[in-house]
Amino acid sequence: MGIPEVVVHDEMTKWADRYGTPLYIYRLEAVREAATALLRSIPEEACLYYSLKANPHPALVRELVSLGIRAEVSSTGELAAALTAGTPTAEILFTGPGKTDAALREAVGAGVRRFSVESAAERTRLAAAARARGARVEYLVRVNAATARAGGVGLRMTGTPSQFGIDADQLDTLPKLFAADDATRPFGFHLFPATNITDPSALHREFEASAATVAELMRRTEFEPSMVDLGGGFAAPFAKPGPLPDYAGLRRSLSAELDRHLPGWREGRPAVAFESGRYLAAACGTLLTTVLEVKRSGGRTYAVLDAGTHVLGGMAGLGRILAPGAEPEPVGTPENEPVSLVGPLCTPLDVLSRAAVIGPVEPGDVLCIPNTGAYGLSASLLGFLSHPVAAEVVLDGDRDIDTRQLRLTPVALKASEGSPI
Ligand SMILES: *Cc1c(COP(=O)(O)O)cnc(C)c1O
């Protein structure tokens, strides 16, 4: 991440006067513009999901949903935002690694019927959650395709050893994953090899490789998907000026590849879907921050702002800072192969340890990571130094139609009332 450029427009500073800083302003016109441009860049027959991860503000989600875009959520918090925004539950897709049983039950209970499963075990847990609610649900099989490759890739999610999806070469050994049971039905494939690909031809190659992978998987598994979600990759500038990339040529070139690899897609056999977070949300936002002090030291000038990495770019810190290298107490004979300890966040950077030597671990094991009393929760970016969270104001034209501030308020818990697993 470069140093964020501070662009203070006169018309923006009046909002800072009114609401204070740090303050995020989201302009709905820019949401509409980005959505229109992206919908024109993908084939007309395809559908588009908005990944709430990029910005779960319900006012943005409501705007995108009103333009025919669907919601892709990865947590119960994002699900709540999608529901608050009035998203039709039938159109919500629940994705992401590390879904808890409680989250699956809550989502099914709220009416979500479409999921992406990251493993055979997760499908089993999804089926249990569906049965518990007397519902039938559908799932995409998330695939880690070894073949997808393109240069100019911002952040590679799969195509390498990864916590996401199921390696394509393991799918042959999982025939049950492609057959319905009493509570679940497979309805397609989900691929999401990479993100933030600025070059339209590199992005084209990535989608082309994914479409070819799907065609090959269809042959190998004899499974006829009703939907193929080819993921995203649409880039956006971050914290610096500049326009969104122009992907207008993709519609035609992608349509030709889909004709070649997935004939029938124009009639919805399979329906083709794409996903985007940053392209849809990035351009609408402006962060307003106040310089608190300017000082000189050792020949340099420092401007102390009221917005730090707890307000902007915290996730970039995950890339810059080494994984914490957590060493939990061993749970078995620690001679076994090292284990990568990863979290539930939808980014390959969400790593607690690349190689923890802790013995064979199983679902349900509780790991004890010692010495985490200092800079544990308090070093999570929103919690660090207990600063107030930046405020958010949504503008429609010159009207502030929605203003809010997240509050991190501690509440007393009764026994067994924490986040259930
Ligand atoms: C993060 C994520 C996205 C959105 O990525 P952007 O780069 O913001 O468009 C889409 N799909 C999945 C599965 C993701 O994890």
The ligand as an SDF file (V2000), in Angstrom:
LIG
                    3D

 15 15  0  0  0  0  0  0  0  0999 V2000
  -12.8200  -11.4620   -1.0330 C   0  0  0  0  0  0  0  0  0  0  0  0
  -13.6850  -12.2410   -1.9420 C   0  0  0  0  0  0  0  0  0  0  0  0
  -14.3310  -11.5930   -3.0070 C   0  0  0  0  0  0  0  0  0  0  0  0
  -14.1720  -10.1270   -3.3000 C   0  0  0  0  0  0  0  0  0  0  0  0
  -12.9090   -9.7820   -3.6920 O   0  0  0  0  0  0  0  0  0  0  0  0
  -12.6350   -8.3120   -4.2930 P   0  0  0  0  0  0  0  0  0  0  0  0
  -11.2090   -8.3320   -4.6200 O   0  0  0  0  0  0  0  0  0  0  0  0
  -12.9980   -7.3290   -3.2220 O   0  0  0  0  0  0  0  0  0  0  0  0
  -13.5310   -8.1520   -5.4760 O   0  0  0  0  0  0  0  0  0  0  0  0
  -15.1490  -12.3430   -3.8080 C   0  0  0  0  0  0  0  0  0  0  0  0
  -15.3340  -13.6630   -3.5880 N   0  0  0  0  0  0  0  0  0  0  0  0
  -14.7490  -14.3070   -2.5670 C   0  0  0  0  0  0  0  0  0  0  0  0
  -15.0140  -15.7700   -2.3910 C   0  0  0  0  0  0  0  0  0  0  0  0
  -13.8940  -13.6340   -1.7140 C   0  0  0  0  0  0  0  0  0  0  0  0
  -13.2940  -14.2690   -0.7060 O   0  0  0  0  0  0  0  0  0  0  0  0
  1  2  1  0
  2  3  1  0
  2 14  2  0
  3  4  1  0
  3 10  2  0
  4  5  1  0
  5  6  1  0
  6  7  2  0
  6  8  1  0
  6  9  1  0
 10 11  1  0
 11 12  2  0
 12 13  1  0
 12 14  1  0
 14 15  1  0
M  END
$$$$
